[in-house]
Structures are given as C-alpha cells and as structure tokens.
C-alpha cells in the first residue's frame, strides 16, 4: 500500500476497525474509507459502495461478536451477520479487482480439542466448541471465500486468525461482552458499589491467550504489506492466562475488595485457546504492548467513557 492508496476498512466502528483506522492515519495513509459504510445485508448497497469508492485495499474486520452468553442467545444473528458481510464484501472486492484484501477471522474457528498452541494444520480437524459454533462457522466461511477466490481467480485475498482481543472501544455490556471487557465492567461496578461477592461464569480453569487491540491492528497492517499466501495465518504471541488468574489480576487493578465466586454450572467454553504465532513472529512481527499495562489502559478508557455517559444523562 502506498500512502495515497484508497483503503476500505469494513467494520470501521468495530474494536479492531477503529484501532486500524487510527493506526493507518498515524502512518500517513490519507485515503481511508470506512466512515460511510454500506448496508452490509444488501448486496446492491455494497455493490454501489464499491462502484462509488473504488477501494484498492480492503480490511474485513467487522461483524457481530460477543462472549459465551451472546453466542448462546443469538446464534442466528451471529452467523447471518458475519456470513452476509463476508459474502457481500469479498465478492465485490473481487468484482472490482481490488489489489489485496485481508479477512480477519477468530480463534474460535479451531476445533474444541485442538492441540495447543493451535496451528493452521488443525483447522477443520474436529468438532467446534458448541457454544460458539454458529459464529465460528461464519468465520470459517469467510476464510473459505478468500481461498476460493484466490484459487479460481488468483485474487490476492488473505485471511488472519487473531488471538482473543481486548482494548479501548470494546463492548463492555456484561451480558454480551468478551471475558476481559465483561470482567473489567463488572468488577469496576462491584468496587464502586462495595459488593461483597461477585459471581463469574464457569470454573475459572480455561486458559486464553490475549493480544491488545492495537497489536492486532498493527499485525493486520503488517500482513497486508508482507503476507501473500493461500493459508490463513495466526496473529498471536500475547500472554496466556487462566480465567481465574485473569479475574484476580483485574480485581487487583480495579481495587475490588470482595470475594470472587466461580459458578461451575455455567459453561467454560474451550479448555485452552492459544495460537501458534511462530510463522508470523518469524517474519519479524511481534506484539508491542505488555498485558497488565494494556489492561490498565483499557480500564482507564472504560472509566472515562462511563463517566462521560453518566454526565450526559
């Protein structure tokens, strides 16, 4: 990409999308499209968008997503929204001969019992985790679309699989959020309300690898510049912690003095989710943000936004 290339960030208001636009602008890219996104569930609207805007490079990083609770309650919306975005955007990128497209999938595309850390060779080798099967299926379809257009038409479409993402701009709704955002919001509220005990879903034993959102966005830009392969590639290299360790760390950062109680009647999700990032790390990329300082940055953003919302009410 040159600094004058027309770049479309599909999902500009998403967690990764907003970070991606911020980083692209900071690096001097001057023609970033994304503030007036098309109506993704309309193939005609997406087609008109490509006709008018004529992007040269496309990042597909949006789509509906959430934690275990959302995955259980809204599987139809999750699979429909993500398949629709992938189908409409990737096809129009092909039809309008964009120079390159990056599709961002999710670590849940790996089978539930994948060998750890999860490597590309494990994809489609076993059943998915039941709680996020719908969302994962949509993301697998997006990766398959990139591969199919590359194989049939030689389009330079690539796919990346990120580790669990967190950071400013995340959805902090405790009922829908991913684990870090949910724990930050709930523990902050518990600390403010001086609650004696806070209940956390699951045993606390599952382990997750987390990467800060700015590192994921940086990884996407790096891959757009340097990666041109048929196979997807993992974006990882972050810290690996159990949900229990994570909850205790966030409890300390927030300053919550109460007790944590784990509800083992609730699902755990995958027992371990860590990505094999060796191929990307060997290319010279690596995360820049340490885990605990990144958690603090995320909490500071949440508190600032939370106080702004209350002041405006």
C-alpha positions as CSV (number, residue, x, y, z in Angstrom):
1,X,0.0,0.0,0.0
2,X,1.2,3.5,-0.8
3,X,0.3,6.4,1.4
4,X,-2.2,7.5,-1.3
5,X,-3.9,4.1,-1.8
6,X,-7.6,4.0,-1.2
7,X,-8.2,1.7,1.8
8,X,-11.6,0.4,2.9
9,X,-11.9,-0.7,6.5
10,X,-15.1,-2.8,6.6
11,X,-16.1,-2.6,10.2
12,X,-14.7,0.8,10.8
13,X,-16.6,1.2,14.1
14,X,-15.6,-2.2,15.5
15,X,-13.0,-2.7,18.1
16,X,-10.3,-3.6,15.6
17,X,-11.6,-1.3,12.9
18,X,-11.4,1.8,15.0
19,X,-7.8,0.9,16.0
20,X,-6.9,0.1,12.4
21,X,-8.1,3.5,11.1
22,X,-6.2,5.3,13.9
23,X,-3.0,3.5,13.1
24,X,-3.3,3.9,9.3
25,X,-3.9,7.7,9.8
26,X,-0.9,7.9,12.2
27,X,1.3,6.3,9.5
28,X,0.3,8.8,6.9
29,X,-2.3,6.9,4.8
30,X,-4.6,9.7,3.5
31,X,-7.4,8.0,1.7
32,X,-9.1,5.7,4.3
33,X,-12.7,4.8,3.6
34,X,-15.0,3.5,6.3
35,X,-16.9,6.3,7.9
36,X,-19.9,5.8,5.5
37,X,-20.0,2.1,5.3
38,X,-22.6,0.3,3.1
39,X,-25.7,-1.5,4.3
40,X,-24.0,-4.9,4.5
41,X,-27.1,-7.1,4.3
42,X,-27.9,-5.5,0.9
43,X,-25.7,-6.9,-1.9
44,X,-26.9,-4.0,-4.0
45,X,-25.8,-1.4,-1.4
46,X,-22.4,-3.0,-1.1
47,X,-22.0,-3.1,-4.9
48,X,-22.9,0.6,-5.2
49,X,-20.4,1.4,-2.4
50,X,-17.6,-0.2,-4.4
51,X,-18.6,1.5,-7.6
52,X,-18.5,4.9,-5.9
53,X,-15.5,4.5,-3.7
54,X,-13.3,2.2,-5.8
55,X,-11.1,0.9,-2.9
56,X,-7.7,-0.6,-3.8
57,X,-7.2,-2.4,-0.4
58,X,-9.8,-3.9,1.9
59,X,-9.6,-4.9,5.5
60,X,-12.7,-7.0,6.6
61,X,-12.5,-6.7,10.4
62,X,-16.2,-6.1,11.5
63,X,-19.2,-8.2,12.2
64,X,-21.3,-9.0,15.2
65,X,-19.5,-10.8,18.0
66,X,-19.6,-11.3,21.7
67,X,-18.9,-13.7,24.6
68,X,-20.3,-17.0,25.6
69,X,-23.7,-15.5,26.7
70,X,-24.2,-13.8,23.3
71,X,-23.1,-16.9,21.4
72,X,-25.7,-18.9,23.2
73,X,-28.6,-16.4,22.9
74,X,-28.0,-15.0,19.4
75,X,-26.5,-17.8,17.2
76,X,-28.8,-16.9,14.2
77,X,-27.8,-13.2,14.2
78,X,-24.2,-14.0,14.6
79,X,-24.0,-16.5,11.7
80,X,-26.2,-14.3,9.5
81,X,-24.4,-11.0,10.1
82,X,-20.9,-12.4,9.6
83,X,-21.7,-14.6,6.6
84,X,-23.5,-11.7,4.9
85,X,-20.6,-9.3,5.4
86,X,-18.1,-11.8,4.2
87,X,-20.2,-12.8,1.2
88,X,-21.0,-9.3,0.0
89,X,-17.7,-7.5,0.7
90,X,-15.4,-10.3,-0.6
91,X,-17.4,-10.8,-3.8
92,X,-17.4,-7.1,-4.5
93,X,-13.7,-6.8,-3.8
94,X,-13.3,-9.5,-6.5
95,X,-15.7,-7.8,-8.9
96,X,-13.9,-4.5,-8.6
97,X,-10.4,-6.0,-8.8
98,X,-9.1,-4.7,-5.5
99,X,-5.3,-5.2,-5.2
100,X,-5.5,-7.0,-1.9
101,X,-8.0,-8.0,0.8
102,X,-7.4,-9.2,4.4
103,X,-10.2,-11.0,6.2
104,X,-9.9,-11.2,10.0
105,X,-11.4,-14.4,11.4
106,X,-11.5,-15.6,15.0
107,X,-9.6,-18.1,17.2
108,X,-12.9,-20.0,17.7
109,X,-12.6,-21.4,14.1
110,X,-10.3,-24.0,15.6
111,X,-11.8,-27.3,16.8
112,X,-12.6,-27.5,20.5
113,X,-9.9,-30.0,21.3
114,X,-7.1,-28.7,19.0
115,X,-3.6,-29.5,20.0
116,X,-2.1,-26.4,21.7
117,X,-0.9,-23.9,20.6
118,X,-3.4,-24.1,17.8
119,X,-1.7,-24.3,14.4
120,X,-3.2,-23.8,10.9
121,X,-2.9,-27.5,10.2
122,X,-5.6,-28.2,12.9
123,X,-8.3,-26.3,11.1
124,X,-11.4,-28.5,10.3
125,X,-9.8,-31.5,12.1
126,X,-12.6,-31.9,14.6
127,X,-15.9,-30.5,16.1
128,X,-16.1,-26.9,17.0
129,X,-16.8,-25.6,20.6
130,X,-20.6,-25.9,20.8
131,X,-21.2,-22.5,22.5
132,X,-19.8,-20.6,19.5
133,X,-20.4,-23.0,16.6
134,X,-22.6,-20.5,14.7
135,X,-20.1,-17.6,14.9
136,X,-17.2,-19.9,14.1
137,X,-18.9,-21.4,11.1
138,X,-19.4,-17.9,9.6
139,X,-15.8,-17.0,10.1
140,X,-14.7,-20.3,8.5
141,X,-16.9,-19.4,5.6
142,X,-15.2,-16.1,5.3
143,X,-11.8,-17.8,5.2
144,X,-13.0,-20.3,2.6
145,X,-14.3,-17.5,0.4
146,X,-10.8,-15.8,0.4
147,X,-9.3,-19.2,-0.5
148,X,-11.8,-19.9,-3.2
149,X,-11.4,-16.5,-5.0
150,X,-7.6,-16.9,-4.8
151,X,-7.8,-20.4,-6.3
152,X,-10.2,-19.7,-9.0
153,X,-9.4,-16.1,-9.9
154,X,-5.9,-15.5,-8.4
155,X,-7.2,-12.7,-6.3
156,X,-4.8,-11.7,-3.6
157,X,-7.1,-12.3,-0.7
158,X,-5.6,-13.4,2.6
159,X,-7.1,-14.5,6.0
160,X,-5.7,-14.0,9.5
161,X,-6.8,-15.5,12.8
162,X,-6.3,-13.3,15.9
163,X,-5.9,-14.3,19.5
164,X,-8.5,-13.1,21.9
165,X,-8.7,-9.3,21.5
166,X,-9.2,-6.6,24.2
167,X,-8.8,-2.9,24.5
168,X,-10.5,0.5,24.3
169,X,-13.6,0.5,22.2
170,X,-14.7,-3.0,23.2
171,X,-18.3,-3.8,24.1
172,X,-18.4,-3.6,27.9
173,X,-22.0,-4.9,28.2
174,X,-21.6,-7.6,30.9
175,X,-24.3,-9.7,29.2
176,X,-22.7,-9.7,25.8
177,X,-19.0,-8.8,26.1
178,X,-15.9,-10.9,25.8
179,X,-14.3,-12.0,29.0
180,X,-11.9,-9.1,29.7
181,X,-14.4,-6.4,28.9
182,X,-17.1,-8.2,31.0
183,X,-14.8,-8.6,34.0
184,X,-13.5,-5.1,33.9
185,X,-17.0,-3.7,33.7
186,X,-18.4,-6.0,36.4
187,X,-15.5,-5.7,38.8
188,X,-15.4,-1.9,38.4
189,X,-19.2,-1.8,39.3
190,X,-18.7,-4.2,42.2
191,X,-15.8,-2.0,43.5
192,X,-17.9,1.2,43.2
193,X,-20.9,-0.4,44.9
194,X,-18.8,-2.2,47.6
195,X,-20.4,-5.5,46.7
196,X,-19.3,-8.4,49.0
197,X,-19.1,-11.1,46.3
198,X,-19.0,-11.3,42.5
199,X,-20.1,-14.4,40.6
200,X,-18.1,-15.4,37.5
201,X,-19.3,-17.9,34.9
202,X,-17.5,-21.3,34.7
203,X,-14.8,-23.0,36.7
204,X,-12.1,-20.3,36.0
205,X,-9.8,-23.1,34.7
206,X,-9.9,-22.5,30.9
207,X,-6.9,-20.6,29.6
208,X,-6.9,-17.9,26.9
209,X,-4.1,-16.1,25.0
210,X,-4.9,-12.4,24.8
211,X,-3.5,-9.7,22.5
212,X,-4.2,-5.9,22.8
213,X,-6.3,-4.4,20.0
214,X,-3.5,-2.1,18.8
215,X,-1.2,-5.0,18.4
216,X,-3.9,-6.9,16.4
217,X,-4.4,-3.8,14.1
218,X,-0.6,-3.5,13.7
219,X,-0.5,-7.2,12.8
220,X,-3.2,-6.7,10.1
221,X,-1.2,-3.8,8.5
222,X,2.0,-5.9,8.6
223,X,0.2,-8.8,6.9
224,X,-1.3,-6.5,4.3
225,X,2.2,-5.4,3.5
226,X,4.1,-8.7,3.7
227,X,1.9,-11.8,3.5
228,X,0.5,-13.3,0.3
229,X,-0.3,-16.9,1.0
230,X,-3.3,-19.3,0.4
231,X,-3.3,-20.5,4.0
232,X,-4.6,-18.3,6.9
233,X,-2.0,-17.1,9.4
234,X,-2.4,-16.6,13.2
235,X,-1.9,-13.3,14.9
236,X,-0.8,-14.1,18.4
237,X,2.2,-14.0,20.7
238,X,0.4,-12.5,23.7
239,X,0.1,-13.6,27.3
240,X,-1.6,-16.9,28.2
241,X,-3.6,-16.9,31.5
242,X,-6.5,-18.8,33.1
243,X,-9.8,-17.1,33.6
244,X,-9.2,-17.4,37.3
245,X,-5.8,-15.7,37.1
246,X,-7.3,-13.0,34.8
247,X,-10.1,-12.3,37.3
248,X,-7.7,-12.0,40.2
249,X,-5.4,-9.6,38.2
250,X,-8.4,-7.4,37.1
251,X,-9.7,-7.5,40.7
252,X,-6.3,-6.1,41.9
253,X,-6.2,-3.4,39.1
254,X,-9.7,-2.3,39.8
255,X,-9.2,-2.4,43.6
256,X,-12.1,-4.6,44.4
257,X,-12.0,-5.9,47.9
258,X,-14.8,-8.5,47.8
259,X,-14.7,-12.2,47.0
260,X,-14.8,-13.9,43.6
261,X,-17.1,-17.0,43.2
262,X,-17.0,-19.2,40.2
263,X,-20.3,-20.7,39.0
264,X,-19.4,-24.2,37.7
265,X,-23.0,-24.8,36.5
266,X,-22.2,-22.3,33.6
267,X,-20.2,-23.4,30.5
268,X,-16.4,-22.9,30.3
269,X,-16.1,-22.8,26.5
270,X,-12.8,-24.2,25.1
271,X,-10.5,-25.6,27.8
272,X,-7.5,-23.9,26.2
273,X,-7.2,-21.4,23.4
274,X,-3.7,-20.4,22.5
275,X,-2.4,-19.7,18.9
276,X,0.8,-20.8,17.3
277,X,2.1,-17.5,16.1
278,X,5.6,-18.8,15.1
279,X,5.1,-18.2,11.3
280,X,4.2,-14.5,11.9
281,X,6.8,-14.0,14.5
282,X,9.4,-15.5,12.2
283,X,8.5,-12.8,9.6
284,X,9.7,-10.2,12.1
285,X,6.4,-9.0,13.7
286,X,5.7,-9.2,17.4
287,X,3.3,-7.6,19.9
288,X,4.4,-4.3,21.5
289,X,2.0,-4.0,24.5
290,X,2.6,-5.8,27.8
291,X,-0.5,-7.4,29.2
292,X,-1.0,-5.6,32.6
293,X,-0.3,-2.1,31.3
294,X,-2.7,-2.8,28.4
295,X,-5.4,-3.9,30.9
296,X,-4.9,-0.6,32.8
297,X,-5.2,1.4,29.6
298,X,-8.5,-0.5,28.8
299,X,-9.9,0.2,32.3
300,X,-8.9,3.9,32.1
301,X,-10.8,4.2,28.8
302,X,-13.8,2.4,30.2
303,X,-14.0,4.6,33.3
304,X,-13.6,7.7,31.2
305,X,-16.4,6.7,28.8
306,X,-18.6,5.5,31.7
307,X,-18.3,8.8,33.5
308,X,-18.9,10.8,30.3
309,X,-22.1,8.8,29.7
310,X,-23.4,9.5,33.2
311,X,-22.5,13.2,32.9
312,X,-24.6,13.5,29.7
313,X,-27.7,11.9,31.3
